[in-house]
Amino acid sequence: MATILIVEDNASFRHSLVSLLSQRFPSMTIVETADGNEALQKVHVLAPDLVFMDIRLPGENGLELTRRIKEEHPKTIIVILTSHNLQEYREAAYRYGASHFLAKGTSSGEEIVRVVESIAPASNASVDCTD
C-alpha cells in the first residue's frame, strides 16, 4: 500500500488535494502537514512513497526539504506543487531532487492523479487521512 505525504500550508488547497486523492485512491494512506519541520518528522516515521511539496512553507522551504528528503530517502518521489509557475523555480525543483513540478493554477486534478498512478496503480489503492 502506498503512502502519500502532502506538505502544504494552504489548508483549503491541502484539503482539496486530500479529497481528490482519497476519492481516486481509497486504499492509499494519505498524511498531511502544513509545516516543513513537521514534514521532516513524518518522512522519517512514515517513509512515504510520494510527497507533494509546496515551495513556501513555515519552518523550512520546500526546495530545501526536497533536498534533505532525497538525501535520506532517495526512492521517495517528490512532486513540487506550487503557485509559483516560474522557470527558475522549475529548474531549482529539479536541481534539488524533485521528480515532477506542477503549478497549482494550471495543473488539473487529472494530472495529479496521473502522477500518483505512475507510482502506485489504483488497484493497489485505502486512505487514512490524518492531520
C-alpha distance (Angstrom), angle and dihedral (degrees) to the residues before:
residue distance angle dihedral
M1 . . .
A2 3.79 . .
T3 3.79 123.6 .
I4 3.79 122.3 -147.6
L5 3.80 124.8 -165.0
I6 3.79 118.2 -160.5
V7 3.81 113.8 -158.9
E8 3.79 107.0 -171.1
D9 3.81 131.2 134.7
N10 3.81 95.1 -158.9
A11 3.82 100.6 89.5
S12 3.80 94.7 -162.5
F13 3.80 93.7 52.1
R14 3.82 92.0 42.2
H15 3.81 92.3 52.6
S16 3.81 91.4 46.6
L17 3.80 90.1 52.7
V18 3.81 91.7 48.1
S19 3.80 89.5 49.8
L20 3.82 92.9 49.9
L21 3.79 93.7 47.6
S22 3.80 96.1 42.8
Q23 3.81 91.1 52.1
R24 3.80 93.2 49.1
F25 3.82 98.0 36.9
P26 3.80 107.5 31.3
S27 3.81 95.4 169.0
M28 3.81 97.3 52.3
T29 3.76 122.5 99.9
I30 3.80 109.1 -122.1
V31 3.79 119.7 -168.6
E32 3.77 125.4 180.0
T33 3.78 138.9 -163.0
A34 3.79 136.5 171.6
D35 3.79 97.5 -154.8
G36 3.80 132.8 73.3
N37 3.79 95.7 -142.3
E38 3.80 92.5 50.0
A39 3.80 88.7 47.6
L40 3.81 90.9 60.3
Q41 3.80 91.0 50.9
K42 3.80 91.1 50.4
V43 3.79 92.0 48.1
H44 3.80 90.9 54.1
V45 3.81 92.3 49.3
L46 3.82 100.4 38.6
A47 3.82 104.6 27.6
P48 3.83 90.5 -150.6
D49 3.78 121.2 -149.1
L50 3.79 92.3 -140.6
V51 3.80 133.5 23.4
F52 3.79 124.8 -166.1
M53 3.81 103.4 -155.4
D54 3.78 130.6 -168.4
I55 3.80 115.1 -152.3
R56 3.80 100.1 -137.5
L57 3.79 111.8 55.4
P58 3.77 139.8 150.1
G59 3.78 108.9 -98.9
E60 3.77 108.9 14.3
N61 3.80 125.2 9.3
G62 3.79 119.3 -107.1
L63 3.78 96.2 -115.4
E64 3.79 92.8 55.1
L65 3.81 90.0 44.9
T66 3.79 89.0 51.9
R67 3.80 91.2 53.7
R68 3.81 92.6 48.1
I69 3.79 94.0 46.4
K70 3.82 92.7 48.7
E71 3.81 91.3 49.9
E72 3.81 91.9 55.9
H73 3.82 99.6 29.1
P74 3.81 107.0 28.5
K75 3.83 93.8 172.1
T76 3.81 93.6 57.3
I77 3.79 110.7 108.0
I78 3.78 112.6 -136.7
V79 3.78 123.6 -161.8
I80 3.78 116.4 -166.7
L81 3.79 105.0 -144.0
T82 3.79 109.2 -177.2
S83 3.78 142.6 149.2
H84 3.81 88.8 -131.1
N85 3.80 101.6 89.7
L86 3.78 96.0 179.6
Q87 3.80 126.6 140.1
E88 3.82 90.7 -128.9
Y89 3.81 90.7 55.4
R90 3.80 91.5 46.6
E91 3.81 91.7 51.4
A92 3.80 91.9 45.4
A93 3.81 91.3 49.3
Y94 3.80 91.5 57.1
R95 3.82 92.2 43.3
Y96 3.81 89.5 54.4
G97 3.81 91.4 51.1
A98 3.80 107.1 -93.3
S99 3.80 116.2 152.7
H100 3.81 95.4 -156.1
F101 3.80 138.7 18.5
L102 3.80 120.6 -154.6
A103 3.79 128.0 176.6
K104 3.80 115.1 -137.7
G105 3.78 94.6 -141.7
T106 3.79 97.3 49.0
S107 3.82 106.5 27.0
S108 3.77 116.7 91.5
G109 3.77 128.4 -139.3
E110 3.79 87.3 -110.4
E111 3.81 91.4 58.9
I112 3.79 89.5 52.7
V113 3.81 90.6 48.1
R114 3.82 90.9 50.3
V115 3.81 90.6 54.6
V116 3.80 90.6 52.3
E117 3.81 91.8 46.2
S118 3.79 89.4 52.8
I119 3.81 90.8 62.8
A120 3.80 101.2 32.3
P121 3.79 122.6 16.8
A122 3.80 115.3 -131.3
S123 3.81 89.9 -113.6
N124 3.80 88.3 71.4
A125 3.64 90.8 47.0
S126 5.51 132.6 132.0
V127 3.60 127.1 139.0
D128 3.74 130.7 -134.6
C129 3.80 105.1 176.8
T130 3.78 113.1 -164.0
D131 3.76 132.5 169.0
